Amino acid sequence: MTAYAERAGALSGDAGHWHAINWARCYREVGRLQARIVKATKEGRWNRVKALQWLLTHSFSGKALAVKRVTENRGRKTPGVDKVTWSSPDAKYHAIEMLHRRGYRPRPLRRILIPKSNGRTRALGIPCMSDRAMQALYLLAMEPVSETSADPHSYRFRPERCTADAIEQCFIALATKRAAQWILEGDIQACFDKLSHDWIIAHVPTDREMLQKWLQAGYLKDRQWFPTQMGVPQGGIISPAIANWVLDGLQRHLAVAFGPPKWIDGRQVSSKINFVRYADDFVVTGPSKEVLERGSQTYY
């Protein structure tokens, strides 16, 4: 038995080895490593975090779950520039064995344009299946760090959160008679397209060499290669998590700028400043127009 097959509980020559993988065990092993990453992150032991991330990204369980994700999501039938998809059990199992950091080089993105409701188009960068799987693998190691330090009221592109959670938080902030009467609504224009590569590589908590390769892979359009000098591709599995990491901190900044709730005559008086973010769209509540305008000018 090979090392992969032994851990999966299937013979290396078994045609049904993909279906014989012990998925419960894979989830347990990855979950345990992620829990240890969270603990090390809270303790500020960054060398420990990197070591645990290395273990996860080199584990069979992590690789198997990464392949499982990209072959079962909605984009599983959409190929990249190599026109390859993994649809058979043999192809999926072989993909697990091919996920290696050493010698890895991502292919350019496949550029497609999606029409928007305003008549414009949105550019999507579609990675190849192998690159999607590698991103999914490294996302497993990155999420425990990013989720530990994420803004509490950030809801888009996060596990176990959805649109209804953002709506509920808006209701909590605005439903009472003493709630804020003013709202600042914001939308970061072309957020994914304008993110700085240098900042991402310096601050995002994942393998910097791998991250740099994904960011600089470029894209193909009309059979011509174009470089990517900024931004993250809308279509990459790890891109939403990177964008969230860049935007995290807005809520903490507001807490520092406006301070904690005050106490008057033994009663807690709220500043009525609340923050809710859904990807690059956000709302900030406030007691008056002047407070919101002054706060936004201070930040920007």
N, C-alpha and C positions, 0 to 999 in steps of 0.2 A: 504493500500500500504506500502511496505517496503521502507526504506530510499533509497536503491539502485534503486528500481523500480520507485520511485517517481522522482528521478533525471534523470532516463533514459526515463521516459515518457511511461512506460509499466507496466501493471499489473503483480504482482509477480507470479500469476498462469497462465499467458498467455504463451502458447506453442511457440509463435513466438516472445518472448521478445528480443532475440538477434537482430532480424531484426527491432525491434521497437526502438532501441536505437537511440537517436538523436546524430549522429556522428558529425555534424557541431558544436553542442554545446560542445561536448567533446573536439574537437580541439580548440575551442575558450577558454575554461577554462584552458586547459593545456598551450596554447600559452600565456595567460595572466600571469600565474604563472611563466613560463619560462622567460618572459620579465622582471618580477620583480626580478627574480634571477640574470639576467644579470645586471640590474641596481645596485643591492646590491653588486655584485661582483666588478663592476667598482668603487664603493665607498669604497670598503674594509670593508664592514659591514658583517663579516663572521658569526656572530651569527644570523643575519637576513637571510643570505643565508641558513644556516642550518634549520631555522624555515620554510622557504618557501619550501625547499626540503622535509621536513617532511609533509607539507600540500599536496604537489603534490603526494608523494608516498602513501598517505593515502586517496587520492581522488578517487571517482568512475570513473571519466573521465580518470585519469591516468591509472588505472587498466584496464579499458575497451580498451584503445588504446594499452596497452601492450599485452593483449590477442589477439587483432586484428592483431597486427604485427606478432606474432609467429604462428598464424593460417592462415596467408595469404602469408608468404614468401616461398622461395623454399624448405626449410627444414621442412615444416609443416607435411609431411608424414613420416619423419624420427623419430622414437621413441628413447627414452633413455633406461636406464636399466630396467625401469618398463614396457616397451612395450606399453605405453599409448600415443595416439594422440587424439586431440580434433577436431572432424570433424563435429559433429552435432551442431545445434544452442543451444540446451539445455546444451551440454557439455561446450560450450564456455561461456555461461552465468553463469553456475555454477562455472567455473574457475575464473571468476571475483570475485565472492563472497568468494572464497577460498584463495585469495591472502592477507595473513596477515603476518605482521612482527613478532608478538608475537608467539612463539612456532615454528617458521619456522626453518626447518633443511633440507638443500639440500641433494639430493641423490648423490652417486658417479657418475662420468662420464662414459659413454660408450666409450671405447677406440677402434677406428678403424684405420687401416693403409691405406693411399691413395698413390698409386704409383706416383712417380715424373718422369719427363722427363729424368733425369740423371741416372735412374735405382734404385735410393733409394726410401724410403717411407717417407711420412709425417704423423705424428700421430695426429689424430683429437680426441678431447674430446667432446662427444655429451651429453649435459645435458638433463634431462627430461623436458617435456613440462612445468611443473610447475616452474622449476628452470629457464627455458628460459624466461618465462613470468615475473618472479620476477626481473631478470636481465634487461629485457626490460623496466620495470617500473622504476627501479633506474637509468637506463641510461637516461630516460627523465629528471630526476632531475640533473644528472651529466653533460650532454652535454652543458647546458647554461653556466656553469662555464668553462669547458674545451675549448669551442669554443671562449670564451671571451679572453682567454690568449694564445691560440694556435699560433704556428708559422704561419705567413701570407702565406708562400709558402709551406705549408704542404697540401697534396691533397688526400691521400688515407684514407678511412674509416671516411670521414667527410661528413656531410649533405650538399647537393647542390654543391658537388665537384666531379670531375671525372678525368679519365685519360687524356682527351682532355685538361683540365685546366692545368695539369702539363706540357703537351707538349707545350701549348701556352706560358707558362712562360719560358720554355727553349728557345723557339723561340725568345721571347722578349730579353732575356739575350745574345743571340748569333747571331742574324740576322744582326746587323749593322757592318759597316766596322771597327768601333772603338771598337767592342766588344772583350771580352777576347778570347784568342787563346788556352788556356789550360783548361782542365777539370779534376777534381778529382772525380772519381766515387767510391761510397762506398756502401757496403751491410753488414749489421750487421748479422753475422752468428748466426742462431738459436735464433733469437731475442725473440720470444714468449716464448721459453723454458728456458731462462736464467734470466728472470727478477726477482729481489729480492722481496720476499713477504714482508719483513720488510719495505723496502722503499715504496712499493705500499701502504701498510696499513697506513704508516705515512704521505703520501703526496697526494694520490688521493682523490679528493674532493667529497666523498660520504660516506654513513653510514659505519663506520669502522667495526662494528660487522658483518654486512651483507657481507662485502667484505672479511673479514677473513674466514667466513663460506664457501664462494665460492672457495677461494684459497686453502683451506685445505680439500675440499670434497673428494679428492682422485679419483681413477678410478678403474673400474673393467676390468680385462683381464683374459679370460679363467676361469671365475667365481671366481677369486681371487682378493681381494682388495689390492691396492697399494697406499701409501701416495703420495701426491704432495707437495714437499718441496720447489720448486721454479717454476717460470714461470706462465703463464696464458694459459688456454686451447684454442687451435685453434678450434673453434666451438662454443665457448660461445659468446653470443650477446654483452656482455659488454667488452670482451677481447680486441677488436681493439681500443676502446676508451681508455682503460687503457694503452695499448702499446703506443698510440700517446701521452698520457700525460707524460709518462716516457721519450719519445724522444724529446718532445717539449723543446726548449731552445737552440738548435743547431744554429738556425738562429740568435738569440739574442747574442749568444757567438761570432759569427763571426763579428757581427756589433760592438761589444766592442773591439775585438782583432784588427780589421783593421781600426776602426774609421769611422767617417762620410766622405762624399766626400770633397775633398780639393778645394780651389779656387786659381787659378793662373792667374794674370793679368785680374781679373774680370770674368774669365771663370771657370765654375765648372768642375773639373777633377774627374772622377769616379775611384774608386779603382779597378773596374772590378770584384769585388767579389760578386758573386750571389749564392744563395742557393735554391735548389728545392728538396723537400723530398716527396717520395711516399711510405708510410708505412716505412719499414726499409731499403729501397733503396734511395740513395740521390746522387746528383751531386753538386759540388762546382766549380764555374768558377774562373779563376785567370789570372793575366797578365803574369805569368811565372811559370815554373815548381818549381823554388826555393821558390817562395812565397807560393805556395800550400803545398809544403813539410814542410816548416817552420811552417805554420799555423797548419797543422795536427799534427806535433810533439808537438807544444805548447798545443794543446787541449788534446792529449792523454798522 
